[in-house]
């Protein structure tokens, strides 16, 4: 539990720290809004592309080995990001950061699920999610202080010793495993098509509204169709498509996760610009405001996880999606002169909704598959999370491009920035509202059904 929790803390701590520092990074390295967005999205894209492949490798070769290599690589790539001297180098090292993060994401939840019995799984996953949100909570505050006092590079440097501590703890305490699918083959063609479809999707979104972006999105859809065709034919697929075709709980819970992250991830990105360029806050002050959402997440996630063990995940997760939609719509009314308490109130509502959704939804996914699929199930959930985050950032960048163009984001474009941010929040609130129906579509589940291995299959 401690090993997985520490790993769960690291990556969200990095992500939320960087969100506050993005405006400063853009100014120092002379990036416009489109290029600056890739500092975050290149990391997310790399992590999403490699999550399922590493999840499958972990099932075959052993989860501890993949976990350890990921922690070691995470520390090295954090240092490289810190010394990057140009926008290109920073984005390249962020890609490496994402690849090593995929090794951590694809194994942590699978390790927890394999250790804790079904009746206690929701509690364990809730604690793990709380650690994730604790990282999100202190990230904006620590990131804002470090950016203002020590420079944005210090955010990357601080992760090096943290990764070392996590590596030592995992190597020392986590029992070795040989993989539940030992001896099976790795599906390389499937992995290639899977990665190509995600890469083309994100790149195509970044090119919109140009015609080139539409063509790249067509390539993404064709690659996805090819991936599904390959997976249906091979004996030992990268991702068992039957998990989606025959397992309603698994399929719609993952769809709900995709929608939820698509609607909520860019909130920190949008509010960083709102607070610093429209309201004139410093990075440190912005971080103190943004902390409201993840603090509420951290407080209520363990409670929601335990409750899902008793009452089921469907109603809890769907209610969480509805509350998050209200929080997003609330933020769309944030004008230039509203009291800062208005913003904090919206973030508290959004955080509570996300806490109600995340732990129960994760519990439903991991409890719906057989033990030998834990790695792939964990990686699939991670892929939905990161793909949703990419879609969220891609949507935000597209809206910025439509309202601001390729101009560098400064106080001079404030008049166009405000309607861009409002439009983004309205779109995200609508997406989150539609996600309620995807969450409900997983079907009625009684608590005892969720405590069986492979429920819903």
C-alpha positions in Angstrom: 0.0 0.0 0.0 2.8 2.4 1.0 4.8 1.6 -2.1 1.9 2.1 -4.5 0.7 5.3 -2.6 4.1 7.0 -2.9 4.2 6.2 -6.6 0.7 7.5 -7.0 1.7 10.8 -5.3 4.7 11.6 -7.6 3.1 12.0 -11.1 0.1 14.1 -10.2 2.3 16.3 -8.0 4.4 16.9 -11.1 1.4 17.6 -13.4 -0.3 20.1 -11.0 3.0 21.8 -10.3 3.7 22.3 -14.0 0.2 23.7 -14.7 1.0 26.7 -12.4 4.4 27.2 -14.0 3.3 27.0 -17.7 2.9 30.8 -18.2 6.4 31.4 -16.8 7.9 28.6 -18.9 6.2 30.1 -22.0 7.7 33.5 -21.3 11.2 32.3 -20.6 11.4 29.9 -23.6 9.4 32.2 -26.0 6.5 29.8 -26.6 3.1 30.7 -28.1 -0.1 29.1 -26.6 0.0 26.1 -29.1 3.6 25.2 -28.4 3.2 25.7 -24.7 0.3 23.4 -24.6 2.6 20.6 -25.9 4.7 20.9 -22.7 1.7 19.2 -21.0 0.3 17.2 -23.8 3.5 15.6 -25.1 3.9 14.0 -21.6 0.3 12.9 -21.6 0.5 11.5 -25.2 3.6 9.5 -24.5 2.1 8.1 -21.3 -1.1 7.2 -23.1 0.6 5.5 -26.0 2.7 3.2 -23.7 0.3 2.5 -20.9 -1.5 -0.6 -22.4 1.8 -2.1 -23.9 3.5 -1.8 -20.5 0.5 -3.2 -18.7 0.6 -6.2 -21.0 4.4 -6.5 -20.5 3.9 -6.4 -16.7 1.3 -9.2 -16.9 3.8 -11.3 -18.8 7.2 -10.4 -17.2 6.2 -9.3 -13.7 4.8 -6.0 -12.3 7.5 -5.2 -9.8 10.3 -5.1 -12.5 8.3 -2.8 -14.7 7.4 -0.6 -11.7 11.0 -0.3 -10.6 12.3 0.6 -14.1 9.6 3.2 -14.4 10.6 4.8 -11.1 14.3 4.9 -12.1 13.5 6.4 -15.5 11.1 8.9 -14.0 13.9 10.3 -11.8 16.3 10.5 -14.7 13.8 12.2 -17.1 12.8 14.7 -14.3 16.5 15.8 -14.1 16.7 16.1 -17.9 13.6 18.3 -18.0 15.2 20.5 -15.5 18.3 21.2 -17.6 16.4 21.6 -20.9 17.6 24.8 -22.6 15.0 25.1 -25.3 11.3 24.5 -26.0 12.2 21.5 -28.3 14.4 19.8 -25.7 11.9 20.3 -22.9 9.1 18.7 -25.0 11.5 15.8 -26.0 12.4 15.1 -22.3 8.7 15.4 -21.4 8.0 12.6 -23.9 10.6 10.5 -22.0 8.9 11.5 -18.8 5.6 10.2 -20.1 7.0 6.9 -21.2 8.5 6.2 -17.7 5.2 7.4 -16.1 3.4 4.8 -18.2 5.4 2.1 -16.5 4.3 3.4 -13.1 0.6 3.9 -14.0 0.2 0.6 -15.7 1.4 -1.4 -12.6 0.4 0.5 -9.4 -3.3 -0.2 -9.4 -2.8 -3.8 -10.7 -0.5 -4.5 -7.8 -3.0 -3.1 -5.3 -5.9 -5.0 -6.8 -3.9 -8.3 -6.7 -3.0 -7.9 -3.0 -6.3 -6.7 -1.5 -9.4 -9.0 -1.4 -12.5 -7.8 -3.2 -14.3 -6.8 -0.1 -11.5 -4.4 0.9 -10.5 -3.3 -2.6 -12.6 -0.1 -2.7 -10.9 1.1 0.5 -7.4 0.4 -0.8 -8.1 2.1 -4.1 -9.7 5.0 -2.3 -6.5 5.5 -0.2 -4.5 5.3 -3.4 -6.7 7.8 -5.1 -6.4 10.1 -2.0 -2.6 10.0 -2.4 -3.0 11.0 -6.0 -5.1 13.9 -5.0 -2.7 14.8 -2.2 -0.1 15.2 -4.9 -2.6 17.3 -6.9 -3.3 19.3 -3.7 0.1 20.4 -2.8 1.4 20.6 -6.4 -0.1 24.0 -7.2 1.0 25.5 -3.8 4.6 24.1 -3.9 4.8 24.6 -7.6 3.7 28.2 -7.3 6.2 29.0 -4.5 9.1 27.2 -6.2 8.4 28.9 -9.5 8.3 32.3 -7.9 11.2 31.8 -5.5 13.5 29.3 -7.2 12.4 29.2 -10.9 10.3 26.6 -12.8 13.3 24.2 -13.2 13.3 23.5 -9.5 9.9 21.7 -9.9 11.6 19.0 -12.0 14.7 18.8 -9.8 12.7 18.1 -6.6 11.2 14.9 -8.2 14.7 13.3 -8.5 15.1 12.5 -4.7 11.4 11.6 -4.4 11.8 9.0 -7.2 14.9 7.6 -5.5 13.0 7.2 -2.2 10.1 5.5 -4.0 12.6 3.2 -5.9 14.3 2.1 -2.6 11.0 1.5 -0.9 9.6 -0.6 -3.7 12.8 -2.6 -4.2 12.9 -3.3 -0.4 9.3 -4.0 0.5 7.3 -5.0 -2.6 7.3 -8.8 -3.1 8.5 -10.1 -6.5 6.1 -11.6 -9.0 6.5 -13.6 -12.2 3.5 -12.3 -14.1 0.1 -13.8 -14.3 0.4 -14.3 -18.0 4.0 -15.7 -18.0 5.0 -17.4 -21.3 2.5 -15.5 -23.5 3.6 -13.5 -26.5 3.6 -9.7 -26.8 1.5 -8.4 -29.6 3.9 -6.0 -31.3 1.6 -5.1 -34.4 -1.2 -4.3 -32.0 1.0 -2.1 -29.9 2.2 -0.2 -33.0 -1.4 0.5 -34.3 -2.6 1.4 -30.8 0.2 4.0 -30.4 -0.3 5.3 -33.9 -4.0 5.9 -33.4 -3.4 7.8 -30.1 -0.5 9.9 -31.5 -2.5 10.8 -34.6 -5.6 11.7 -32.6 -3.7 14.2 -30.4 -1.7 15.7 -33.3 -4.8 16.0 -35.4 -6.6 17.9 -32.6 -3.6 20.3 -32.3 -3.8 21.1 -36.0 -7.5 21.9 -36.1 -9.3 23.9 -37.5 -6.9 23.5 -40.5 -7.7 20.8 -43.1 -4.5 19.0 -42.3 -5.9 18.3 -38.8 -8.9 16.6 -40.3 -6.8 14.3 -42.4 -4.6 13.3 -39.5 -7.8 12.5 -37.5 -8.9 10.2 -40.3 -5.5 8.4 -40.0 -6.2 8.1 -36.3 -9.6 6.5 -36.9 -8.2 4.1 -39.6 -5.4 3.1 -37.2 -7.9 2.4 -34.4 -10.0 0.3 -36.8 -6.9 -1.6 -37.8 -6.0 -2.1 -34.1 -9.4 -3.6 -33.3 -9.2 -5.9 -36.4 -5.7 -7.2 -35.4 -6.8 -7.7 -31.7 -9.8 -9.8 -32.8 -7.5 -12.2 -34.8 -4.4 -12.8 -32.7 -4.4 -15.5 -30.1 -2.8 -13.4 -27.4 -3.8 -9.8 -28.0 -2.4 -6.7 -26.5 -5.9 -5.8 -25.3 -8.7 -8.4 -25.1 -11.5 -6.8 -27.1 -14.0 -9.2 -25.4 -13.5 -7.2 -22.2 -15.4 -4.4 -24.0 -17.8 -6.6 -26.0 -19.0 -8.9 -23.3 -18.3 -7.0 -20.1 -20.8 -4.1 -19.8 -19.4 -2.9 -16.5 -15.8 -2.7 -17.8 -16.8 -1.0 -21.1 -19.1 1.7 -19.7 -17.0 2.4 -16.7 -14.0 3.0 -18.9 -16.1 5.2 -21.2 -17.3 7.2 -18.2 -13.7 7.7 -17.1 -12.7 8.9 -20.6 -15.6 11.4 -20.5 -14.9 12.6 -17.0 -11.2 13.3 -17.6 -12.0 14.9 -21.0 -14.2 17.4 -19.2 -12.2 18.2 -16.1 -8.4 17.9 -16.7 -7.9 21.3 -18.4 -9.5 23.2 -15.4 -6.1 23.8 -13.9 -4.6 25.0 -17.2 -7.5 27.4 -17.9 -7.7 28.8 -14.4 -3.9 29.4 -14.4 -4.4 31.7 -17.3 -7.5 33.2 -15.8 -5.9 34.0 -12.5 -2.5 35.2 -13.8 -3.5 37.1 -16.9 -7.0 38.3 -16.2 -6.9 38.7 -12.4 -3.2 39.6 -12.1 -2.3 36.9 -9.5 1.2 35.6 -9.0 2.0 31.9 -9.6 2.1 31.4 -5.8 -1.3 33.1 -5.3 -2.7 31.1 -8.2 -1.5 27.8 -6.6 -3.2 28.7 -3.3 -6.5 29.1 -5.1 -6.2 26.0 -7.2 -5.5 23.8 -4.1 -9.2 23.9 -3.2 -10.2 21.2 -5.7 -7.7 18.5 -5.0 -7.9 19.0 -1.2 -11.6 18.1 -1.4 -10.8 15.2 -3.6 -8.2 13.9 -1.2 -10.6 14.2 1.8 -13.6 12.4 0.2 -12.0 9.8 -2.0 -11.3 7.2 0.7 -14.9 7.7 2.0 -16.3 7.2 -1.6 -14.1 4.1 -2.1 -15.3 2.5 1.2 -18.9 3.3 0.4 -18.6 1.7 -3.1 -17.7 -1.6 -1.3 -21.1 -1.4 0.4 -23.6 0.2 -2.0 -22.0 -0.3 -5.4 -20.4 2.0 -7.9 -23.1 2.9 -10.4 -25.1 5.5 -8.4 -22.1 7.0 -6.6 -20.1 7.5 -9.8 -23.0 8.9 -11.7 -23.8 11.3 -8.9 -20.2 12.4 -8.9 -20.4 13.1 -12.7 -23.5 15.2 -12.2 -21.9 17.3 -9.3 -18.7 17.8 -11.5 -20.9 19.1 -14.3 -22.4 21.7 -11.9 -18.9 22.8 -10.9 -17.8 23.3 -14.5 -20.9 25.3 -15.4 -20.3 27.4 -12.2 -16.8 28.3 -13.5 -18.2 29.5 -16.8 -19.7 32.5 -14.9 -16.3 33.6 -13.6 -15.8 37.1 -14.8 -13.1 39.7 -14.4 -14.5 41.1 -11.2 -16.1 38.2 -9.3 -14.9 37.5 -5.8 -12.2 34.9 -5.5 -14.5 33.0 -3.1 -16.7 32.4 -6.2 -13.9 30.5 -7.9 -13.0 28.6 -4.7 -16.6 27.5 -4.2 -16.8 26.1 -7.8 -13.5 24.2 -7.3 -14.8 22.7 -4.0 -18.0 21.5 -5.8 -15.9 20.1 -8.7 -13.5 18.4 -6.3 -16.4 16.7 -4.4 -17.9 15.5 -7.7 -14.6 14.0 -8.9 -14.1 12.3 -5.5 -17.5 10.7 -5.7 -16.8 9.5 -9.2 -13.2 8.3 -9.3 -12.8 5.7 -6.5 -16.1 3.9 -7.2 -15.5 3.9 -10.9 -12.0 2.5 -10.5 -13.3 -0.2 -8.1 -16.0 -1.2 -10.7 -13.4 -1.6 -13.4 -10.9 -3.6 -11.4 -13.5 -5.8 -9.9 -15.1 -6.7 -13.3 -12.1 -8.6 -14.7 -10.2 -11.8 -13.9 -7.0 -11.7 -12.0 -4.9 -12.4 -15.1 -6.2 -9.2 -16.7 -5.4 -6.9 -13.8 -2.4 -5.3 -15.6 -4.3 -4.7 -18.8 -7.4 -3.4 -16.9 -5.2 -1.0 -14.9 -3.5 0.2 -18.0 -6.8 0.5 -19.9 -8.1 2.7 -17.1 -4.9 4.7 -17.2 -5.2 5.1 -21.0 -8.8 6.4 -20.7 -7.5 8.8 -18.0 -4.6 10.1 -20.1 -6.6 10.1 -23.4 -9.3 12.1 -21.7 -6.6 14.5 -20.4 -5.2 14.8 -23.9 -8.7 15.5 -25.3 -9.3 18.1 -22.6 -6.0 19.9 -23.3 -6.5 19.6 -27.0 -10.0 21.1 -26.8 -8.6 24.0 -24.6 -5.8 24.7 -27.0 -8.1 24.6 -30.0 -10.4 27.1 -28.3 -7.4 29.3 -27.5 -6.3 29.1 -31.1 -9.8 30.1 -32.4 -10.0 33.1 -30.1 -6.4 34.2 -29.9 -4.6 32.7 -32.9 -0.9 32.0 -32.7 -0.2 35.1 -30.6 1.8 34.7 -27.4 -0.5 34.8 -24.4 0.1 38.0 -22.5 -2.0 40.6 -20.8 -2.4 42.3 -24.2 -4.8 39.5 -25.4 -6.9 39.6 -22.2 -10.1 40.7 -24.0 -10.0 37.5 -26.2 -8.8 35.3 -23.3 -11.9 35.8 -21.1 -14.4 34.5 -23.7 -12.1 31.7 -24.7 -12.0 30.4 -21.1 -15.8 30.8 -20.7 -16.5 28.9 -23.9 -14.2 26.1 -22.8 -16.0 25.7 -19.4 -19.4 25.6 -21.1 -18.2 22.9 -23.5 -16.7 20.8 -20.7 -19.8 21.2 -18.5 -21.9 19.8 -21.4 -19.6 16.9 -22.0 -19.6 16.0 -18.2 -23.5 16.1 -18.2 -23.5 13.6 -21.1 -21.2 11.5 -19.1 -23.9 10.9 -16.5 -25.7 8.7 -19.1 -22.5 6.7 -19.9 -22.0 6.1 -16.2 -25.6 4.9 -15.6 -25.4 2.6 -18.7 -23.1 0.2 -17.0 -26.2 -1.3 -15.6 -27.5 -1.9 -12.0 -25.0 -3.6 -9.8 -25.5 -4.8 -6.3 -22.5 -4.6 -3.9 -22.1 -8.3 -3.6 -21.8 -8.6 -7.4 -18.9 -6.2 -7.3 -17.0 -8.3 -4.8 -16.7 -11.3 -7.2 -13.7 -11.6 -9.5 -14.8 -11.1 -13.1 -18.2 -9.6 -12.2 -20.0 -8.4 -15.3 -18.2 -10.8 -17.6 
